[in-house]
Amino acid sequence: MKKILNTVAALILFAFAAQAQNLTQADFTGTLLPKSIGSGGTTRLPVIFRATVKNLTASTTYKYYTQAAKYTDLATTNTGAGNPLFLNPDSSKYVYTTSPGIKTAGTYGIFKTDATGSYTGWFGFVYTSNARFAAGSYVIPTITIATDTTIVAKKAMNDSLLVINFGSTATDTNGTAIWGRSNYTAKNIVLLYDNIAGTGKPLAITYVEDEGVAVSSIAKFYSDSVNAVAGRWGSIIPNVNANGIRRIEQRSLATGEVVNFTTAAAGVWPSGANTVNPTGGLTTPIIIDYTDLTVPVELSSFSAALKSGSVDLSWKTITETNNEGFDIERKELNGSYSKIGYVSGHGSTTSMHDYSFSDKTIQSKNYVYRLKQIDFDGSYKYSSEISVSNSIIKNFSLSQNYPNPFNPTTVISYRLPSESQVTLKVFNVIGAEVATLVNEKQEAGIYNIQFSMGKNQIASGVYLYQLKAGSFNQTKKMILEK
């Protein structure tokens, strides 16, 4: 009998020990983590991050919930505070709970480890009025992991989040509300960066509505303008932010990959939204509009230059939306197009970008080139064509632009028999310079420069284009018809 009692006692102690796991800062690594989060019991917002949990049993399904702790919680059984959000890509909606646990459906999420015993995905929680979320504090995301009804681990992340208030003064602990209208996919993730490249920690990470959950005591701007409205999103950004938001990125809930992004070089967006050192606090949020996130892929130039043994293509974009990249296509004069190369695009951006490609497989033939611009969703469109004649060049020459008259794009061609310092400029009829198309030293070759009047906001009429190459100087007329 005594032996039986001892066995039962041991089992009870084992079960208690399993449930009483201490919080350890190991095996929970953030891959995308915001710099800061908000605070306040009546100004709540979702906090989203991407992380990897590892050193679990391979190919196993686990229950979990996420919260946030302070450093003083480490090595205790306390996993912190906050209400968990479960972002299951296979579910029609998120799940939100104010009573996390491992026994009742709806109070925990589920993930399955891979063959190495790891899992990478999106996690989330909503901050509360708990003292851990006081402005100026740093909190650490935590995850409680269980199999069936047994807690097997309590892990704290290897990084922390700064808690800030909604406020209108320029301090490190104050922030301003921001929300946006978009055509983004519901439940996908939105990241706000202070740099164009999208490197380092985002200023904020949130999700796209409608995610299917109701969060009580959420910030008023969110409940008024964002909650349950398709394509909208909202968060908080720090007031001390000299760069502003320079990149807004949409990532897939299912894969974590970038779906598209838009950039603003100075942190000021086309709608006029200024994100640099904001002071709006909670009551005057920054609004990012559709126009900020939807811009065409607009080519301002496309040119081809015949060099010794190659044709060098170059083009410039003024704006881009969802631009995965460009296929470079070539054909002989009376032949069919085939792909000869590819250049990656810049997603969505309102900044100008220069591109180039060198075709080193040419022969003594006449070629025609075009660009196939491809969006992330697979849709595409073609640029205008540029022709190149691979023949011996004996003299300097400037050809008549084609087409002429034009609207809005034309091609100006010229030939250089030797290396020269070249300028190609456009003037109006009274001699005022409209644009400089070329100003550089160029090798001998045939050059085809595509010029668009689209962004110059000039009137219809006669214009002059002038080529200077060494001692060669020639001017021709062209006509813009709108």
C-alpha positions as CSV (number, residue, x, y, z in Angstrom):
1,M,0.0,0.0,0.0
2,K,2.8,2.4,0.9
3,K,4.5,1.6,-2.4
4,I,1.3,2.5,-4.3
5,L,0.9,5.8,-2.4
6,N,4.5,6.7,-3.1
7,T,3.9,6.0,-6.8
8,V,0.7,8.1,-6.9
9,A,2.5,10.9,-5.1
10,A,5.4,10.8,-7.6
11,L,3.0,11.0,-10.5
12,I,1.2,14.0,-8.9
13,L,4.5,15.7,-8.4
14,F,5.6,15.0,-12.0
15,A,2.3,16.4,-13.4
16,F,2.6,19.5,-11.2
17,A,6.2,20.0,-12.3
18,A,5.2,19.7,-15.9
19,Q,2.5,22.4,-15.4
20,A,4.9,24.6,-13.4
21,Q,7.5,25.1,-16.1
22,N,9.6,28.2,-15.5
23,L,10.0,30.9,-18.2
24,T,13.3,30.6,-20.0
25,Q,14.8,32.8,-22.6
26,A,15.7,30.2,-25.1
27,D,14.6,28.6,-28.4
28,F,12.2,31.4,-29.3
29,T,13.7,33.7,-31.9
30,G,12.1,36.8,-33.5
31,T,12.5,37.1,-37.2
32,L,10.3,40.1,-37.7
33,L,9.6,42.2,-34.6
34,P,8.3,45.8,-34.3
35,K,10.4,48.4,-32.5
36,S,7.6,49.5,-30.3
37,I,4.0,48.8,-29.2
38,G,1.2,50.9,-27.7
39,S,-0.2,51.0,-24.2
40,G,-3.4,51.6,-22.3
41,G,-6.4,49.7,-21.2
42,T,-8.8,51.6,-23.4
43,T,-6.4,52.2,-26.3
44,R,-5.6,48.7,-27.1
45,L,-4.1,47.5,-30.5
46,P,-2.9,44.2,-31.9
47,V,0.8,43.4,-31.7
48,I,2.0,41.1,-34.5
49,F,5.4,39.4,-34.9
50,R,7.1,36.6,-36.8
51,A,9.2,34.1,-34.9
52,T,10.7,30.6,-34.8
53,V,10.3,28.2,-31.9
54,K,12.7,25.2,-31.9
55,N,14.0,22.2,-30.0
56,L,10.6,20.6,-29.9
57,T,9.7,17.1,-31.0
58,A,9.7,16.7,-34.8
59,S,6.5,16.6,-36.8
60,T,4.3,17.1,-33.7
61,T,1.2,19.2,-33.2
62,Y,1.3,21.5,-30.2
63,K,-1.1,23.9,-28.4
64,Y,0.2,27.3,-27.5
65,Y,-0.6,30.9,-26.5
66,T,1.4,34.1,-26.6
67,Q,1.8,37.0,-24.2
68,A,4.5,39.5,-23.1
69,A,6.6,39.4,-20.0
70,K,9.2,41.6,-18.3
71,Y,12.7,40.5,-17.6
72,T,11.8,40.1,-13.9
73,D,9.4,37.3,-15.0
74,L,12.3,35.1,-16.3
75,A,13.0,32.0,-14.2
76,T,9.5,32.2,-12.7
77,T,6.3,30.4,-13.8
78,N,4.7,33.6,-14.9
79,T,4.5,34.2,-18.7
80,G,3.4,37.8,-18.4
81,A,0.2,39.5,-19.6
82,G,-1.7,40.4,-22.7
83,N,-4.6,38.7,-24.6
84,P,-3.4,36.2,-27.2
85,L,-4.2,36.4,-30.9
86,F,-4.0,33.2,-33.0
87,L,-3.2,33.7,-36.7
88,N,-3.9,30.4,-38.2
89,P,-3.4,30.5,-42.0
90,D,-5.7,27.5,-42.5
91,S,-8.6,29.2,-40.7
92,S,-11.2,31.5,-42.2
93,K,-10.6,34.0,-39.3
94,Y,-8.2,34.8,-36.5
95,V,-9.0,33.7,-32.9
96,Y,-8.8,36.1,-29.9
97,T,-9.1,35.2,-26.3
98,T,-9.0,37.1,-23.0
99,S,-8.6,33.8,-21.0
100,P,-5.6,31.9,-22.4
101,G,-5.3,28.2,-21.5
102,I,-4.6,24.8,-22.9
103,K,-7.8,22.9,-22.2
104,T,-10.7,24.8,-23.8
105,A,-11.0,25.3,-27.5
106,G,-10.7,29.0,-28.5
107,T,-8.2,29.7,-25.7
108,Y,-5.2,28.3,-27.5
109,G,-3.7,28.1,-31.0
110,I,-2.1,25.1,-32.8
111,F,1.0,24.7,-34.8
112,K,2.9,21.7,-36.1
113,T,6.7,21.4,-36.1
114,D,8.7,20.4,-39.1
115,A,11.2,17.5,-39.4
116,T,13.8,19.4,-37.3
117,G,11.4,20.1,-34.4
118,S,11.0,23.8,-35.4
119,Y,8.1,26.0,-36.4
120,T,8.1,29.5,-37.9
121,G,5.0,31.6,-38.2
122,W,3.1,34.8,-37.2
123,F,2.1,35.3,-33.6
124,G,0.2,38.0,-31.8
125,F,-1.3,39.4,-28.7
126,V,-3.3,42.5,-27.6
127,Y,-1.7,44.6,-24.8
128,T,-3.9,45.4,-21.8
129,S,-3.9,47.7,-18.8
130,N,-1.5,45.4,-17.0
131,A,1.4,47.3,-15.4
132,R,3.9,45.5,-17.7
133,F,2.6,47.6,-20.5
134,A,3.5,51.0,-18.9
135,A,5.1,53.5,-21.3
136,G,8.9,53.3,-21.2
137,S,8.9,49.6,-20.2
138,Y,10.4,46.9,-22.4
139,V,8.4,43.6,-22.7
140,I,9.5,40.3,-24.1
141,P,7.1,38.1,-26.2
142,T,6.5,34.7,-24.6
143,I,5.0,31.5,-25.7
144,T,3.5,28.7,-23.6
145,I,3.6,25.3,-25.4
146,A,1.6,22.2,-24.5
147,T,0.8,18.7,-25.7
148,D,-2.8,17.8,-25.0
149,T,-3.2,19.2,-21.4
150,T,0.4,19.2,-20.4
151,I,2.6,22.3,-20.6
152,V,6.0,21.3,-21.9
153,A,7.7,24.7,-22.2
154,K,7.5,28.4,-21.4
155,K,9.8,30.3,-23.7
156,A,10.7,34.0,-23.8
157,M,12.0,35.6,-27.0
158,N,15.6,36.7,-27.5
159,D,14.5,40.3,-28.1
160,S,12.2,43.0,-26.6
161,L,9.6,45.6,-27.5
162,L,9.5,49.2,-26.3
163,V,6.1,50.3,-24.9
164,I,5.0,53.8,-25.8
165,N,2.0,56.0,-25.1
166,F,-0.3,57.9,-27.5
167,G,0.9,61.5,-27.1
168,S,1.5,64.7,-29.0
169,T,5.0,65.6,-27.7
170,A,8.3,64.5,-29.2
171,T,9.6,62.1,-26.6
172,D,10.9,58.5,-27.0
173,T,7.9,57.2,-25.1
174,N,5.2,58.9,-27.2
175,G,3.6,57.8,-30.4
176,T,1.0,58.7,-33.0
177,A,-1.9,56.6,-34.4
178,I,-1.7,55.6,-38.1
179,W,-4.1,53.8,-40.3
180,G,-4.5,53.0,-44.0
181,R,-6.9,52.2,-46.8
182,S,-5.6,49.5,-49.2
183,N,-6.6,46.7,-51.5
184,Y,-4.5,44.3,-49.4
185,T,-5.7,40.8,-48.7
186,A,-7.6,40.3,-45.5
187,K,-5.6,38.7,-42.7
188,N,-2.2,39.4,-44.4
189,I,0.4,41.3,-42.5
190,V,1.4,45.0,-42.9
191,L,4.9,46.2,-41.9
192,L,6.0,49.9,-41.6
193,Y,9.7,50.6,-42.1
194,D,11.7,53.8,-41.6
195,N,13.9,52.9,-44.7
196,I,13.2,52.1,-48.3
197,A,15.1,48.8,-48.3
198,G,13.0,47.3,-45.5
199,T,15.9,46.3,-43.3
200,G,16.2,46.2,-39.6
201,K,13.2,46.3,-37.3
202,P,9.9,47.7,-38.6
203,L,8.4,50.6,-36.7
204,A,5.2,48.7,-36.5
205,I,3.5,45.4,-37.6
206,T,-0.2,44.9,-37.8
207,Y,-2.7,42.9,-39.9
208,V,-5.2,43.7,-42.7
209,E,-8.9,43.8,-41.8
210,D,-11.3,42.0,-41.8
211,E,-9.7,39.3,-39.6
212,G,-12.9,38.2,-38.0
213,V,-12.4,39.0,-34.4
214,A,-13.7,41.7,-32.0
215,V,-11.2,43.3,-29.6
216,S,-12.8,45.2,-26.7
217,S,-11.4,48.5,-25.5
218,I,-9.5,49.0,-28.8
219,A,-8.2,52.5,-29.6
220,K,-10.9,54.8,-30.8
221,F,-9.4,55.6,-34.2
222,Y,-9.2,51.9,-34.8
223,S,-12.9,51.2,-33.9
224,D,-14.1,54.3,-35.8
225,S,-12.1,53.9,-39.0
226,V,-10.4,50.5,-39.3
227,N,-12.2,47.7,-37.5
228,A,-14.0,45.2,-39.8
229,V,-13.5,47.4,-42.9
230,A,-11.9,45.3,-45.8
231,G,-8.4,46.3,-46.6
232,R,-7.8,48.7,-43.7
233,W,-5.1,48.4,-41.1
234,G,-3.9,50.5,-38.1
235,S,-1.1,50.8,-35.6
236,I,1.0,53.2,-33.6
237,I,4.4,54.7,-34.7
238,P,6.9,56.6,-32.5
239,N,6.9,60.4,-32.5
240,V,10.7,60.6,-32.5
241,N,11.1,59.3,-36.1
242,A,13.3,61.6,-38.3
243,N,13.0,59.3,-41.3
244,G,9.3,58.8,-41.1
245,I,7.7,55.7,-42.8
246,R,9.6,55.1,-46.0
247,R,8.3,51.6,-46.9
248,I,4.9,50.0,-46.4
249,E,5.0,46.2,-47.0
250,Q,2.4,43.6,-47.3
251,R,3.4,40.0,-46.4
252,S,1.6,36.7,-46.8
253,L,-0.1,35.3,-43.7
254,A,0.6,31.8,-45.0
255,T,4.2,32.0,-46.1
256,G,5.6,35.2,-44.6
257,E,6.9,36.3,-48.1
258,V,6.6,39.8,-49.4
259,V,3.5,40.3,-51.5
260,N,4.2,43.9,-52.5
261,F,5.6,47.1,-51.0
262,T,5.4,50.8,-51.6
263,T,8.1,53.4,-50.8
264,A,8.3,57.1,-50.2
265,A,11.9,58.4,-50.2
266,A,11.4,61.2,-47.6
267,G,8.6,59.7,-45.5
268,V,6.0,62.0,-47.2
269,W,3.4,60.1,-49.2
270,P,1.6,61.2,-52.5
271,S,-1.6,62.0,-50.6
272,G,0.3,64.4,-48.5
273,A,0.6,62.1,-45.4
274,N,3.7,63.2,-43.5
275,T,5.1,60.5,-41.3
276,V,8.2,62.3,-40.2
277,N,8.3,63.1,-36.4
278,P,4.5,63.0,-36.0
279,T,2.7,64.7,-33.2
280,G,-0.9,63.6,-33.8
281,G,-1.1,61.3,-30.8
282,L,-4.4,59.4,-30.5
283,T,-6.8,62.1,-31.7
284,T,-5.1,63.1,-35.0
285,P,-4.0,59.9,-36.8
286,I,-1.9,59.8,-39.9
287,I,-4.0,58.4,-42.8
288,I,-2.3,56.5,-45.7
289,D,-4.7,56.5,-48.7
290,Y,-5.2,54.2,-51.6
291,T,-3.3,56.6,-53.8
292,D,-0.2,56.1,-51.6
293,L,-0.2,52.4,-52.1
294,T,-1.5,52.2,-55.7
295,V,0.7,53.6,-58.4
296,P,1.3,52.5,-62.0
297,V,4.6,51.0,-63.3
298,E,5.5,54.0,-65.4
299,L,8.5,54.0,-67.7
300,S,10.1,57.5,-68.2
301,S,12.7,56.2,-70.7
302,F,13.9,53.1,-72.5
303,S,17.1,53.2,-74.6
304,A,19.4,50.8,-76.4
305,A,23.1,51.4,-77.3
306,L,25.1,49.3,-79.7
307,K,28.6,48.8,-78.2
308,S,31.5,46.6,-79.3
309,G,30.0,43.1,-79.1
310,S,26.9,44.0,-77.1
311,V,23.6,46.0,-77.0
312,D,23.2,47.8,-73.7
313,L,19.6,48.4,-72.7
314,S,18.7,50.9,-70.0
315,W,15.4,52.2,-68.7
316,K,14.0,54.3,-65.8
317,T,10.7,54.0,-63.9
318,I,9.1,56.9,-62.2
319,T,6.6,54.8,-60.1
320,E,6.0,51.1,-59.6
321,T,3.2,49.0,-58.2
322,N,3.5,45.3,-57.5
323,N,6.4,45.1,-59.9
324,E,8.1,41.7,-59.7
325,G,10.4,42.5,-62.6
326,F,11.1,42.7,-66.3
327,D,11.6,40.0,-68.9
328,I,13.9,41.3,-71.7
329,E,12.7,40.1,-75.1
330,R,14.4,40.3,-78.5
331,K,13.6,39.4,-82.0
332,E,15.3,39.7,-85.4
333,L,13.7,42.3,-87.6
334,N,11.0,40.0,-89.1
335,G,11.1,37.3,-86.5
336,S,9.4,36.4,-83.3
337,Y,10.2,37.6,-79.8
338,S,12.0,35.3,-77.3
339,K,13.2,36.0,-73.7
340,I,16.9,36.7,-73.3
341,G,17.1,37.9,-69.7
342,Y,15.3,39.1,-66.5
343,V,15.8,42.0,-64.1
344,S,14.1,42.2,-60.7
345,G,11.8,45.1,-60.0
346,H,11.3,47.2,-56.8
347,G,7.7,46.1,-55.9
348,S,5.7,49.2,-55.3
349,T,7.5,52.5,-55.0
350,T,7.0,56.2,-55.8
351,S,10.8,56.7,-56.2
352,M,12.6,56.7,-59.5
353,H,14.7,53.6,-60.3
354,D,17.3,53.0,-63.0
355,Y,17.6,49.5,-64.7
356,S,20.0,48.1,-67.2
357,F,20.7,44.9,-69.2
358,S,23.5,44.0,-71.6
359,D,22.9,41.6,-74.5
360,K,26.2,40.0,-75.3
361,T,24.8,37.4,-77.8
362,I,24.4,39.7,-80.8
363,Q,25.5,39.0,-84.4
364,S,25.6,41.2,-87.5
365,K,21.9,41.5,-87.7
366,N,19.1,44.0,-87.1
367,Y,17.3,43.5,-83.7
368,V,14.2,44.7,-82.0
369,Y,13.9,44.8,-78.2
370,R,11.0,45.2,-75.7
371,L,10.4,44.9,-72.0
372,K,7.7,42.6,-70.5
373,Q,6.8,44.1,-67.1
374,I,5.4,41.4,-64.8
375,D,3.4,42.0,-61.6
376,F,3.5,39.7,-58.5
377,D,0.1,38.3,-59.5
378,G,1.4,37.2,-62.9
379,S,-0.2,39.9,-65.0
380,Y,2.0,41.8,-67.4
381,K,2.3,44.4,-70.1
382,Y,4.8,45.3,-72.8
383,S,6.9,48.4,-73.4
384,S,7.3,50.1,-76.7
385,E,9.9,48.6,-79.1
386,I,13.4,49.8,-79.8
387,S,15.4,48.7,-83.0
388,V,19.1,48.3,-83.2
389,S,21.1,47.8,-86.5
390,N,24.4,46.1,-86.0
391,S,26.4,47.6,-88.8
392,I,29.7,49.5,-89.3
393,I,29.5,53.2,-88.3
394,K,31.5,55.6,-90.4
395,N,30.1,59.1,-89.4
396,F,28.4,60.9,-86.6
397,S,24.6,61.3,-87.3
398,L,21.4,62.3,-85.6
399,S,18.2,60.7,-86.9
400,Q,14.7,62.2,-87.0
401,N,12.8,61.1,-83.9
402,Y,10.1,58.4,-84.4
403,P,7.2,58.6,-84.2
404,N,6.8,62.3,-85.1
405,P,4.5,63.9,-84.1
406,F,4.3,61.9,-80.9
407,N,2.3,61.6,-77.7
408,P,3.7,61.0,-75.1
409,T,6.7,58.9,-76.1
410,T,9.2,59.0,-79.0
411,V,12.7,57.6,-79.8
412,I,15.7,59.6,-80.7
413,S,18.5,57.7,-82.4
414,Y,22.1,58.7,-83.1
415,R,25.4,57.1,-84.2
416,L,28.9,57.6,-82.9
417,P,31.9,56.3,-84.9
418,S,34.3,56.9,-82.0
419,E,34.2,57.4,-78.2
420,S,32.9,60.9,-77.5
421,Q,31.6,63.1,-74.7
422,V,27.9,63.3,-75.6
423,T,25.0,65.5,-74.6
424,L,21.5,65.2,-75.8
425,K,19.1,67.9,-74.7
426,V,15.5,69.0,-75.5
427,F,14.5,72.7,-75.7
428,N,11.4,74.6,-76.4
429,V,11.3,77.0,-79.4
430,I,12.5,80.0,-77.4
431,G,15.6,78.1,-76.3
432,A,14.7,77.1,-72.7
433,E,15.9,73.7,-71.7
434,V,13.2,71.1,-71.1
435,A,15.2,68.0,-70.4
436,T,18.7,66.5,-70.5
437,L,18.5,63.0,-71.9
438,V,22.3,62.2,-72.1
439,N,25.3,63.8,-70.5
440,E,28.2,61.3,-70.4
441,K,31.1,59.8,-72.3
442,Q,29.9,57.1,-74.6
443,E,31.6,54.4,-76.7
444,A,31.3,54.2,-80.4
445,G,27.9,52.7,-81.3
446,I,24.3,53.2,-82.2
447,Y,22.1,54.7,-79.5
448,N,18.3,54.8,-79.3
449,I,16.9,57.0,-76.5
450,Q,13.3,56.8,-75.6
451,F,11.9,60.0,-74.3
452,S,8.5,60.6,-72.7
453,M,6.9,64.0,-72.1
454,G,4.4,62.4,-69.8
455,K,5.8,63.8,-66.5
456,N,7.0,67.2,-67.8
457,Q,3.6,68.8,-67.9
458,I,4.4,70.8,-71.0
459,A,2.2,72.1,-73.8
460,S,1.7,70.8,-77.3
461,G,3.9,72.3,-79.9
462,V,7.3,72.2,-81.6
463,Y,10.4,71.3,-79.6
464,L,14.1,71.0,-80.5
465,Y,16.5,68.2,-79.6
466,Q,20.2,68.8,-79.9
467,L,23.1,66.3,-80.0
468,K,26.7,67.4,-79.2
469,A,29.4,64.7,-79.6
470,G,33.0,66.1,-79.7
471,S,32.9,68.6,-82.5
472,F,29.7,67.3,-83.9
473,N,26.6,69.5,-83.2
474,Q,23.2,68.9,-84.8
475,T,19.6,70.0,-83.9
476,K,16.3,68.7,-85.2
477,K,12.7,69.5,-84.6
478,M,10.0,67.3,-83.1
479,I,6.3,67.9,-82.5
480,L,4.3,67.0,-79.4
481,E,0.6,66.6,-80.0
482,K,-1.7,66.1,-76.9
